[in-house]
């Protein structure tokens, strides 16, 4: 009994490769939609920092 190995491909993309790509795209889209549903509160405190003039450099 001899084992033969197929070295040439009949098609560029096999059906399993296309199914894997579709599943990956579905997971990415579903993950994006799930993350989009999370409501994070917007910051209410206004951040203000006064910088002294000595930190600025003039560029000519």
C-alpha positions as CSV (number, residue, x, y, z in Angstrom):
1,X,0.0,0.0,0.0
2,X,1.5,3.3,-1.1
3,X,0.5,6.7,0.2
4,X,0.4,9.5,-2.4
5,X,0.5,13.2,-1.5
6,X,-1.3,15.7,-3.7
7,X,1.1,18.5,-4.4
8,X,-1.1,20.6,-6.8
9,X,-4.2,22.5,-5.9
10,X,-7.2,22.4,-8.1
11,X,-8.6,25.7,-6.8
12,X,-6.9,28.8,-5.5
13,X,-9.4,29.0,-2.6
14,X,-11.0,25.9,-1.3
15,X,-14.5,26.0,0.2
16,X,-13.1,25.6,3.7
17,X,-10.8,28.6,3.3
18,X,-13.8,30.7,2.1
19,X,-15.9,29.5,5.1
20,X,-13.1,30.4,7.5
21,X,-12.8,33.9,6.0
22,X,-16.6,34.5,6.3
23,X,-16.5,33.3,9.9
24,X,-13.6,35.6,10.7
25,X,-15.4,38.6,9.2
26,X,-18.6,37.7,11.1
27,X,-16.7,37.6,14.4
28,X,-15.0,40.9,13.7
29,X,-18.3,42.6,12.8
30,X,-20.1,41.1,15.8
31,X,-17.3,42.2,18.1
32,X,-17.5,45.7,16.7
33,X,-21.2,45.9,17.2
34,X,-20.9,44.5,20.8
35,X,-18.3,47.1,21.7
36,X,-20.4,49.8,20.1
37,X,-23.3,49.0,22.5
38,X,-21.2,49.8,25.6
39,X,-22.2,53.2,26.9
40,X,-19.2,54.8,28.6
41,X,-20.0,58.0,30.6
42,X,-18.5,61.2,29.2
43,X,-16.2,63.1,31.5
44,X,-17.9,66.0,33.3
45,X,-14.9,67.6,35.0
46,X,-13.1,70.1,32.8
47,X,-9.4,69.7,32.8
48,X,-7.4,72.9,32.7
49,X,-3.7,73.3,33.4
50,X,-2.0,76.7,33.3
51,X,1.5,76.6,31.8
52,X,4.0,79.2,32.8
53,X,5.6,81.2,30.0
54,X,9.1,79.8,30.8
55,X,8.1,76.5,29.3
56,X,7.4,77.9,25.8
57,X,10.2,78.2,23.3
58,X,10.0,80.5,20.3
59,X,10.9,79.0,17.0
60,X,12.0,81.3,14.2
